[in-house]
Amino acid sequence: MKTNLAVFFGCSSVEHEVSIISAVQAMEAMDREKYTVVPVYVAKDGNMYTGDALFSMKNYKDLPALLSRCTRVFPAREKGEVVLMDAAGGLFKRKPVARLDVAFPVVHGTNCEDGSLQGYFEILGLPYAGCDVLASAVGMDKAVFKHVLAAHGLPVLPCVTFTARQWAEDKAPILDKIRRAIGYPCIVKPVNLGSSVGISKAEDDGKLEEAVALAASFAGEILVERAIGSLREINCSVLGDRDACEASVCEEPVMSDEILSYEDKYLSCGAKGDKTGGSKGMSSLKRRLPAEIPEEKADEIRDLAKEAFLAIGGQGVARIDFLMDTADGNKVYINEINTIPGSLAFYLWEAAGLPYRQLIDRLVELAFKRARTRQNLMFTIDTNLLSQAGDLGGAKGKA
């Protein structure tokens, strides 16, 4: 009997389009002998759609036309199962469109990868692949992630964080703190975005103000850290859970500028490299794979990647990005973690000998493993509290 595998993608995020690319790639790789694949596209307004037209990348060139060929749905729990209900029609005329056994989120960015969608699955009682709510939230917030890693004794660059409102009300003390604690040049980032969106470099106060304005247009909190002059970026993926995890080979992205940009990641093979005229997501990034670094340095990075993954309680597949300072003896810092990496980092696992189809199988197995573990936990206790409700007299907490 096939497993009904629901692939959730899209959502209200600046990485909406990247999510579509990653999801279509994943659906193409899924074993149709094992899975009945159910695409669930989450539009930017939050409405969900399903339909066979969602499998083809070319259909996304005209979203209104695509959605007109799809069925608007919403997940619901019916008779002990999670189903997609047809959103059309009256309350008593709605019918199930598909039954779901497990969710496979392929989402990037805020309002989805940050634990929001994972919490929705928890409420539904639907097993799902990837990190849980807490790990997703920690992984998305760059500042919290740094604090967690620092508490585990892992190498991260020092940073200064502040809100856009604090900056607008009185930037002078923040500027002074950045000059003293970080100095120039520095990197300015939105705290909770990925895909290099809103990130820029500043060499002086004027450039810093421009960089903060850009970051603040994407997020309410901003992070500033030291810019490494002689920089090499190295990435590594981790697969597994708290019980056991393994690291992939390392890669070195090829940057067109001092910062790996959104264009580097997703548009570097645009018209020339992709005969279909569309992006291939992170798999299209120009890279050295494996990274041209000494084996002992690669081993160090793989070990740090696993430690970072375990520090946040990761599960599924993640990609950890590193900064290597070549002017300081190739010292390595952990930069950030992507709890649902672009293209699910399948290219790193294929280089390690694990085909994309088998990577997906592993992620589904881990999803069911977590669900089985949760089934053994107690979420309710017997109590007679409500039987005494009439005697409480409206006083909250009254004994």
N, C-alpha and C positions, 0 to 999 in steps of 0.2 A: 504494500500500500504506500502510495507516495505521500510525502510530507507537504502540506500546504504552506509555502514559504512566502510571506508578504514582505516585499521590498518597499520600505518607506523612504521617500526622497523629496527634495525640493525644500519647502518650508520658508518662513519669513526670515531670510538671512541674506547678507551681501554676497554670500557664497552659494546662492541658490542655483546658479547655472553650473557651477563646479559640481554640485551635488547631482544634478541631472546626468552629467557626463560620467561621473563615477558609478552611478546606479545602472545606467545602460550598459556600461562595461561589465559590471558584476552580473547582471541578468543574462548577458550573452554567454558568460562563462559557467553558469549554473547547470548542473547535470539534470536534464529533463527526465531522465529515467528514475531519478530519486525524488525530484521535487516538482510539484505543481506551482509554478512561479506566479504570484499575484502582485502586479505592480500597484503601488499606492502613491500617487503623486499628490503632494501637499502644496497647494498653490500659495502664493504670498499672502493671500487674504485668509488663509487657514482652512479653506475648503479642501476636501479630499476627493480624488477621482481615481477610478480604475478603468481598465480597458486594454485590449490588445494593441491599440495604436501607440500606447506608451512604451512599447518595446523598441521602437525604431527611432534612432537619433534624428533622422532627417525630418521627422514630424514636428520637432520642437521649434523649427524655424517660424512656424505660425501657431502660437499657443492658443489663440481663440478658436482657430479651426480644429486644432487637436482636441481641446476640451469638449468641443461640440460633438465629438465622436466617442466621448467617454461617459461613464456613469458617475454622478456625484454620490459619494457614499460617506458613511461614518461607522467607526468600529463600535460594537456593542456586545455585551455579554448576554447570551440567550441560552437557557437550558444547560448551563454549565460549560458552554463553548463561546469562543470569541468569533464573531462573524462581522462581515462588512454588510451594512444595511443600505439599501437604496434610499437615498435622501429625498427622492421625489415622492409625490403623492401624500395622502393624508396619514395621520398618526397610525391608524389601524389598517392601512393598506400597504405599508412598507414591508418589503420582503428581503430576506438575506440574498446577497449576491455571491458571497464566497465564505467558506469557513477557513479560519486561520489557525495554524498549529504553532507557528513561531514567527516573530517579527525580525526582519533583517534591516536595521536602519543604515542607510548610506546617506548621511546628512552631514553638513559642515557648517560650523559657525554658531552664532547665538540663536536662541529660541528653538534649538533642536539638539545640537551636539553637546550643549552645556548641561544636559540632564533633564531638560524640559520634556522632551519626547520620551525619554526613558521612564520618567515618573508617570507618564500617561500609560505606558505599558504595564507598569507596576499596579496601577489602579485597576486596569482591565484584567490583571492576572494572566497576561500573555507573555510567554517566554520570549526573550529577545537576545540578539547577539550583541557583543561589545561590552563596554564598560557600564557599570551601574550608575545610579544617580549621583552618588557622592564622587566617585572617580571622574565622571564626566564633568561635573561642576569644577572640581579642583583643576583638572587638566585644561579647562577653557580659560580660567582666570590666571593670567601670567604671573601676577603678583602672589596670589595664594600658592600657586605651584612652586614658585621660588622659595617661599617661606617653608613649605613642607619639605622640600629637598634640603634646604639649609638645616632644618631640624634633624634630618637624617645624616648630616655630615657630608652631603654631596656637593660638588663644586658648581656654584652659580655666581654670576656677576652681581655685585651690589647694585641696588636700584633705589630710586626715589619715586614714590607714587603719590598722586593727588587727584582730586576730582576737578572736572571742568568748572564747576561752580567756585571752588576754592581759588582756582587760577583767575577767574573773572573778577572775583571780589577783591583779591589782594595777591598779585603775582610776585611782589618784591621778595617776601621771605622764601617763597618756593624757588625763585631764581637764585637767591643766595645759597640755599641748601644744595641745589644742583651744582653750582660752581664749586662749592667746598667738597661735597661728597662724591661727585661724579666727574666734573670738569668737562672740557671740550677736547676733541669732538665727542658727541654722544648720540645715542639712538633713541628716538621717541616712538612709542607704540601705543595704540589702544590696548587696554588691558585684556579685553575678551574677544578679539577677532583673530582669524587665521588667514591663510593664503596671502600673507604679506600685505594685506589691505591696511592703508592708513599709516604705514611705517615710513619714517624718513630720518635722515641724518642732519645734525646741526653742528656747525663749527663756531657759532657765536650767539650772543643774546638775540640778535635779530632773526637768525635762522631758527633758533629755538622757538621763538614766538610763532613763526610760520608753521613749524612742525607740530606744535601743540594745537594750533587751530585746526590743522588737518586731522590729527588723532581725535580731537574732541568732536569732530563732525561725525564720527563713527561710534564713539563710546563715551560714557560719562566719567570714566576713570582713565588716567593716562599714566604710563610707566616710562621712566627715563633711566637708561643705563649707559655705561661706558662703551664707546665704540672701539673695537679692536682694530688697530692700524694694519697689521700684517695678518689678515684673517683668511682662514680656510673653513668652509662649512662642511661638516660631515653628518650624514644622516644614517640612522640604523632603525630597523623595525623589531618589535618584540611580539611574540605570539604565545598565548597561554593564559594562565590565571595565577592566583596566589599559591596554588599547590605546585605548579611547575610551569616554567616559561623558558623560551629559547629566543636567541637573537639571530637576526639575519646577517647577511653580508653588509658591509658599509658602502655607501655611495658618497660621491662628492659632486653636488650640483655645480654646473658651470654658469656663473653669473655674468650678465652683460654690464653690470655696474657694481658699486660697492655693496649694495644690498640686493639679495635675491628678491626679485619683484614678482608681482602677479603675472606679468607678461612672460617672464622667464619660466614660471611654473606651468602656465596653461596655454600660452600662445606661441611658444618658441618654434613649433613646427607647423604653424598655421597653414598658409597656402602652399608652401613648398613640401613640407614633410608629410602632410596628410592629403592623400589623393581625393578624399571625400570632401575636403574643404572645411572640415570641422576639427575641433581640438580633441586630443586623446587624453586630456586631463594630465595628471602628474606623470603618466607614462611617456608623455611627449617631451618632458624636460630634458635638456641637454645635460648629460652627466657622465662622470667617470665611474664605471661600475665593473668591478669593485674599485673603491677609492684607492688611489696610488699612495698608500701610507704603509709604514713598516708593520709587519704582522703583530708585533707586540703592542703597537698603538691601536690597531684594529681590535685586538683582544681587550684592551683597556676600555675602549668605547663600547664594545658589546656588553662588557660587565656592567658599566655605568648605566647603559640603556635598561638592562634588566633590573638594576637597583631602583632606578627612577620609576619604572613600571610598577614594581612591587610597593614602592613608597606611597603611591596614591591608591593602591588596591586595584590595579588595572586588570582588565579581562578582555579577551578577544585579541584583536590586532591593533597595535599602535605604532606610530613612528616618532622617534625621539630625535630632535635636531640638536647638533652640537656646534660650538664655536671653538676653533683651534687657533691659538695665538702662536704663530710661527716665530715671532720675535722674542718669545718667552719660553724657549725650549719645547715648542709644540704643546703647551699647557692646554688642557681641554676643559671647557665649561659646558654644562647642560643648558641649552637655550630654552626649549619648550617641548611639549609633548602634544601630539595630535592623536586624540583618542579614537577618531574615525578618520584616518589619513586619506588624502586624495588618492583615488584609484585603489584604495585599501592597501597601498604599498605592495601590490601583487608582484611588481617587477623586482623588488628586493627579495621576495621569497622564491620567485622563479630562478633568480640567480643563485639562490641557496639550494636549489634542487626540488622545491615544492611547487608544483603547478598551481595555477590560479584555481582550478576546479577543486583541487584537494584542500587548498586554503579555505575556500568557502565551506567545505564539509567540516573542517576543524572548527570553524566559527559556529556552525549550527550545533555541533556536538557540545561545545562549551556552553551554548545558550541553554540546552536541555539539562546539562549538568547543574547549572546554577538553579534552574527551576526545580529540579529534584531536591536539591539542598534546601531550598526555601520551603518546600512542602513539608519538611520535617520540623520546621520551626513553629512555635506557638505564637499566634497573633491575637488571640482572644483569651480572656479569663472569665470564669463564672463569677458573677456578681449580682447582688440584689439591690444595687444602687438605685435603679429606675423604679423598683417597686416601692421605694420610699419617697418618690418624687413629690407626692402630695404633702409631705411633712416638711419639705425644705423651706417653704415660706418665701420662695423667690430669692433668698440670700445665697449668692454664689459661694460655694465652698463651705457652707454651713454644715457642721457635723450633726 
